[in-house]
Amino acid sequence: MDIGVLLPTGKAQWGPGDDPRDLITFGQTAERLGFSSLFVNDSLISPRIEALTMLAALAASTSTATLGTGALLPFLRRPVQTAQSLASIDLLSGGRLAVAVGAGFPGRFGRPFYTLSEVPWPRRFARLDETVALWRELWAGAANFHGEFFRYDDMPPATRPFRAGGPPIWLGGATPAALARTGRRYDGWLPYPPDPADYAAGLLAIGKAAADAGRAADAITPALFLTVLIDDDEDSAFEGMERYVCATYGMPLAEFRKVQAVVAGSLDHVRAAVGRYIDAGARHLVVRLGALDLRSQYEQSERLASLIPAWRRVGGAPSVGQQDLA
């Protein structure tokens, strides 16, 4: 059972006097508190520290935590250069990189960024799969690649990652097509469903797709992305989460929680609510803290860390999702 935390790399999560260089200290502190992974977001929604730059800094300043993207948007970058960057981070971290990827969202959170990147919106999922295939070929030492979107001959030698085959690559998304693609092609799944029952159903679909492709279901890491705010006062917890969601996404909490997993309340409430996802099969939590300045982020991380032993005890027992996938 792994419990990770998302670093607040977006400017919307910094207070007026916050220094973004303190994000490195935040990562080091989270590692000492017992978090087993440190994740960063990748987006053009608002100003932020660029994802791979942040991971490179963490590679040199931490020693044990997995370093992950939640999720990387490959269409924002040239694919060969991105393969080199990812391999470099994996080398510098001693093989601690995990790369969750996504293709972006319809509407203002996705399509405009394709326009800025001069990448076509149609067939974006096929382009994502082919980008990942190209990375893996480069890391394996291929000199040629001939796909639908990318065709390269006589490629120069690429930087090899720390691990043979490269870092594990996870897929975000929970549509039926995404579940099937996760089972067939990817090393992990990082969704954010509002209902634990949907998470369990997604794992079943992934397990079936994996079996149909001749893969073992336990080769796919069942991860979960969720936003958490701990406050003993229930009204204060929801007010704080409302402020966070409005500042980050410009939408009310009532709309946001229809599409993403959100938990706000006391320690006992958060422990139980997240425990239902663990019962559904989640084995790597990536927790985003619903706080809008670094001091509050530190406070939330300390409170969240107190729940790690309980969640690890729950995750140590076979879950319903694991039993169904076996």
Phi, psi and omega per residue, in radians:
M1 nan 2.115 3.129
D2 -1.964 2.377 3.063
I3 -2.142 2.063 -3.111
G4 -2.071 2.942 -3.140
V5 -2.277 2.515 3.090
L6 -1.553 2.194 3.107
L7 -1.273 2.446 -3.121
P8 -1.388 1.300 -3.065
T9 -1.419 -0.201 -3.139
G10 -1.467 2.474 -3.116
K11 -1.064 -0.474 3.129
A12 -1.102 -0.349 3.134
Q13 -1.721 0.197 3.121
W14 -1.875 2.473 3.029
G15 -1.390 2.994 -3.082
P16 -0.979 -0.630 -3.093
G17 -1.766 0.156 -3.076
D18 -1.284 2.518 3.094
D19 -1.884 2.046 -3.103
P20 -1.032 -0.348 3.079
R21 -1.138 -0.340 3.085
D22 -1.227 -0.178 3.071
L23 -1.083 -0.555 3.097
I24 -1.132 -0.783 3.087
T25 -1.114 -0.660 3.096
F26 -1.015 -0.791 3.124
G27 -1.106 -0.743 3.116
Q28 -1.107 -0.721 3.139
T29 -1.149 -0.745 3.123
A30 -1.057 -0.696 3.094
E31 -1.080 -0.746 3.129
R32 -1.177 -0.537 3.136
L33 -1.265 -0.226 3.097
G34 1.942 0.045 3.067
F35 -1.227 2.306 -3.053
S36 -1.615 -0.061 3.062
S37 -2.616 2.650 3.102
L38 -2.194 2.086 -3.078
F39 -2.014 2.729 3.081
V40 -2.319 2.617 3.103
N41 -1.579 2.803 3.131
D42 -2.325 2.053 -3.044
S43 -2.870 2.896 2.969
L44 -2.037 0.297 -3.111
I45 -1.107 -0.707 -3.092
S46 -2.648 2.894 3.082
P47 -1.002 2.468 -3.117
R48 -2.854 2.905 2.973
I49 -1.303 2.205 -3.076
E50 -1.042 2.456 -2.923
A51 -1.024 -0.893 -3.057
L52 -1.253 -0.499 3.042
T53 -1.120 -0.747 3.129
M54 -1.122 -0.733 -3.136
L55 -1.162 -0.625 3.095
A56 -1.105 -0.690 3.097
A57 -1.150 -0.689 3.136
L58 -1.229 -0.549 3.120
A59 -1.024 -0.631 -3.098
A60 -1.527 -0.268 -3.004
S61 -1.997 -0.079 3.071
T62 -2.168 2.969 -3.032
S63 -2.314 -0.426 -3.030
T64 -2.155 -0.504 -3.017
A65 -1.231 2.463 2.931
T66 -1.099 2.453 3.116
L67 -1.935 2.125 -2.997
G68 -2.363 2.846 3.050
T69 -1.915 2.405 -3.106
G70 -2.431 1.266 0.047
A71 -2.186 2.728 3.056
L72 -1.278 2.456 3.106
L73 -1.900 1.613 -3.018
P74 -1.057 -0.454 -3.097
F75 -1.161 -0.250 3.105
L76 -1.330 -0.175 -3.002
R77 -2.367 2.755 3.031
R78 -1.250 2.376 -2.940
P79 -1.178 -0.669 -3.114
V80 -1.204 -0.753 3.110
Q81 -1.089 -0.672 3.130
T82 -1.141 -0.678 3.088
A83 -1.042 -0.715 3.111
Q84 -1.130 -0.759 -3.131
S85 -1.106 -0.789 -3.132
L86 -1.124 -0.751 3.105
A87 -1.090 -0.656 3.133
S88 -1.132 -0.761 3.124
I89 -1.135 -0.702 3.116
D90 -1.089 -0.713 3.095
L91 -1.129 -0.855 -3.065
L92 -1.155 -0.459 -3.133
S93 -1.617 -0.050 -3.095
G94 1.266 0.603 3.086
G95 1.446 0.544 -3.089
R96 -1.791 0.176 -3.048
L97 -1.519 2.441 2.949
A98 -2.300 2.272 -2.994
V99 -2.015 1.776 2.960
A100 -1.522 2.368 -3.079
V101 -2.178 2.760 3.075
G102 -2.611 2.927 -3.105
A103 -1.872 0.114 -3.126
G104 1.546 3.032 -3.029
F105 -2.044 2.683 2.979
P106 -1.095 2.793 3.099
G107 1.414 -2.762 -2.976
R108 -1.233 -0.247 -3.137
F109 -1.582 0.052 -3.090
G110 -2.537 -1.066 -2.979
R111 -1.029 -0.733 3.118
P112 -1.029 -0.491 -3.120
F113 -1.288 -0.499 3.013
Y114 -1.125 -0.705 3.113
T115 -1.091 -0.778 3.114
L116 -1.100 -0.584 -3.119
S117 -1.528 -0.038 -3.127
E118 0.988 0.742 3.101
V119 -2.095 2.333 -3.127
P120 -1.114 2.484 3.074
W121 -1.263 -0.731 -3.128
P122 -1.066 2.553 3.104
R123 1.027 0.612 -3.110
R124 -1.169 -0.543 -3.129
F125 -1.273 -0.689 3.067
A126 -1.120 -0.667 3.097
R127 -1.113 -0.709 3.109
L128 -1.069 -0.849 -3.134
D129 -1.047 -0.698 -3.119
E130 -1.236 -0.589 3.081
T131 -1.071 -0.783 3.123
V132 -1.115 -0.714 3.099
A133 -1.078 -0.688 3.105
L134 -1.115 -0.772 3.096
W135 -0.972 -0.844 -3.077
R136 -1.124 -0.643 3.095
E137 -1.157 -0.750 3.113
L138 -1.067 -0.788 -3.125
W139 -1.143 -0.436 3.117
A140 -1.484 -0.101 3.094
G141 1.704 0.270 -3.124
A142 -1.137 2.532 3.092
A143 -1.774 -0.257 -3.119
N144 -2.370 2.625 3.052
F145 -2.578 2.187 -3.126
H146 -2.223 1.770 3.126
G147 -2.158 -2.981 3.116
E148 -1.253 -0.656 -3.032
F149 -1.845 -0.497 -3.071
F150 -2.230 2.300 3.101
R151 -2.386 2.026 -3.109
Y152 -2.304 2.358 3.008
D153 -2.069 2.586 3.096
D154 0.942 0.884 3.096
M155 -1.205 2.440 3.109
P156 -1.208 2.822 3.114
P157 -1.004 2.332 -3.121
A158 -1.676 2.733 3.005
T159 -1.110 2.226 3.120
R160 -1.519 2.372 3.087
P161 -1.162 3.009 3.135
F162 -1.096 -0.700 -3.092
R163 -1.778 2.509 3.044
A164 -1.056 2.298 -3.109
G165 1.578 -0.269 3.100
G166 1.572 3.078 -3.137
P167 -1.165 2.664 3.059
P168 -1.091 2.499 -3.132
I169 -2.088 2.129 -3.127
W170 -1.816 2.804 3.095
L171 -2.051 2.342 2.960
G172 -1.569 2.733 3.124
G173 2.025 2.637 -3.059
A174 -2.395 0.297 3.040
T175 -1.238 2.798 3.092
P176 -0.938 -0.687 3.133
A177 -1.161 -0.689 3.126
A178 -1.146 -0.678 3.119
L179 -1.101 -0.760 3.135
A180 -1.122 -0.715 -3.132
R181 -1.188 -0.627 3.085
T182 -1.069 -0.813 -3.133
G183 -1.102 -0.599 -3.073
R184 -1.471 -0.615 -2.855
R185 -2.174 -0.424 -2.883
Y186 -1.905 2.884 -3.063
D187 -1.693 -0.102 -3.125
G188 -2.931 2.959 -3.103
W189 -2.313 2.215 -3.125
L190 -2.248 1.403 3.086
P191 -1.715 -3.093 3.078
Y192 -2.501 0.939 -3.062
P193 -1.194 2.444 -3.139
P194 -1.176 -0.373 -3.053
D195 -2.077 2.188 3.097
P196 -0.985 -0.515 3.116
A197 -1.115 -0.625 3.095
D198 -1.183 -0.596 3.093
Y199 -1.120 -0.819 3.135
A200 -1.062 -0.727 3.127
A201 -1.131 -0.664 3.109
G202 -1.105 -0.711 3.114
L203 -1.111 -0.656 3.104
L204 -1.091 -0.757 3.138
A205 -1.127 -0.698 3.104
I206 -1.124 -0.743 3.128
G207 -1.063 -0.706 3.113
K208 -1.146 -0.765 3.130
A209 -1.110 -0.679 3.117
A210 -1.121 -0.783 3.138
A211 -1.091 -0.722 3.128
D212 -1.101 -0.505 3.141
A213 -1.593 0.071 -3.134
G214 1.328 0.414 3.134
R215 -1.873 2.677 3.062
A216 -1.444 2.339 -3.124
A217 -1.069 -0.557 -3.110
D218 -1.322 0.000 3.024
A219 -1.418 -0.114 -3.072
I220 -1.959 2.063 -3.130
T221 -1.260 2.126 3.085
P222 -1.523 1.713 -3.099
A223 -1.833 2.985 -3.125
L224 -2.612 2.332 3.051
F225 -1.855 2.212 3.122
L226 -2.592 2.725 -3.131
T227 -1.863 2.281 -3.005
V228 -2.292 2.446 2.970
L229 -2.389 2.159 -3.100
I230 -1.788 2.165 3.089
D231 -2.738 2.276 -3.113
D232 -1.141 -0.427 3.092
D233 -1.590 2.007 -3.044
E234 -1.071 -0.751 3.141
D235 -1.095 -0.736 3.135
S236 -1.129 -0.649 3.126
A237 -1.084 -0.800 -3.114
F238 -1.265 -0.577 3.068
E239 -1.140 -0.723 3.107
G240 -1.129 -0.723 3.106
M241 -1.162 -0.634 3.078
E242 -1.040 -0.793 3.125
R243 -1.096 -0.722 -3.117
Y244 -1.105 -0.847 -3.094
V245 -1.139 -0.723 3.124
C246 -1.118 -0.727 -3.137
A247 -1.196 -0.596 -3.047
T248 -1.509 -0.690 -3.017
Y249 -2.094 -0.208 -3.117
G250 1.180 0.586 3.101
M251 -2.443 2.734 3.130
P252 -1.263 2.691 -3.128
L253 -1.024 -0.659 -3.107
A254 -1.027 -0.621 3.107
E255 -1.377 -0.726 -3.085
F256 -1.065 -0.754 -3.048
R257 -1.284 -0.090 3.012
K258 -1.309 -0.351 -3.052
V259 -2.095 -0.317 -3.123
Q260 -2.276 2.615 3.108
A261 -1.231 2.160 -3.118
V262 -2.348 2.312 3.092
V263 -2.329 2.162 3.133
A264 -2.410 2.328 3.125
G265 2.666 -2.797 -3.083
S266 -1.236 2.943 3.089
L267 -0.983 -0.777 -3.125
D268 -1.122 -0.692 3.124
H269 -1.142 -0.790 3.139
V270 -1.111 -0.755 3.118
R271 -1.003 -0.814 -3.095
A272 -1.231 -0.736 -3.090
A273 -1.139 -0.772 3.111
V274 -1.221 -0.574 3.096
G275 -1.021 -0.511 3.109
R276 -1.179 -0.576 3.046
Y277 -1.227 -0.638 3.091
I278 -1.138 -0.726 3.063
D279 -1.051 -0.551 3.139
A280 -1.364 -0.140 3.055
G281 2.134 -0.078 -3.138
A282 -1.138 2.329 -3.119
R283 -2.237 0.008 3.012
H284 -2.506 1.825 3.133
L285 -1.542 2.327 2.995
V286 -2.040 1.851 -2.980
V287 -1.791 2.154 3.007
R288 -1.669 2.263 -3.079
L289 -1.574 2.209 -3.046
G290 -1.445 1.025 -3.111
A291 -2.225 2.626 -2.958
L292 -1.958 0.378 2.953
D293 -2.754 2.802 -3.026
L294 -1.166 -0.619 3.104
R295 -1.052 -0.788 3.131
S296 -1.191 -0.580 3.075
Q297 -1.101 -0.737 3.084
Y298 -1.050 -0.811 -3.116
E299 -1.073 -0.759 3.129
Q300 -1.139 -0.674 -3.134
S301 -1.140 -0.654 3.108
E302 -1.143 -0.737 3.129
R303 -1.179 -0.712 3.126
L304 -1.118 -0.668 -3.121
A305 -1.060 -0.494 3.140
S306 -1.175 -0.288 3.137
L307 -1.611 -0.174 -3.065
I308 -1.011 -0.819 -3.132
P309 -1.027 -0.711 -3.124
A310 -1.140 -0.759 -3.133
W311 -1.174 -0.618 3.113
R312 -1.192 -0.586 3.072
R313 -1.149 -0.733 3.107
V314 -1.125 -0.758 -3.108
G315 -1.235 -0.269 3.139
G316 -1.335 -0.292 3.128
A317 -1.635 2.573 3.090
P318 -1.011 2.268 -3.128
S319 -1.659 2.952 3.076
V320 -1.014 -0.787 -3.133
G321 -1.071 -0.720 -3.136
Q322 -1.139 -0.732 3.138
Q323 -1.082 -0.740 -3.112
D324 -1.208 -0.496 -3.117
L325 -1.440 -0.324 -3.056
A326 -1.175 nan nan
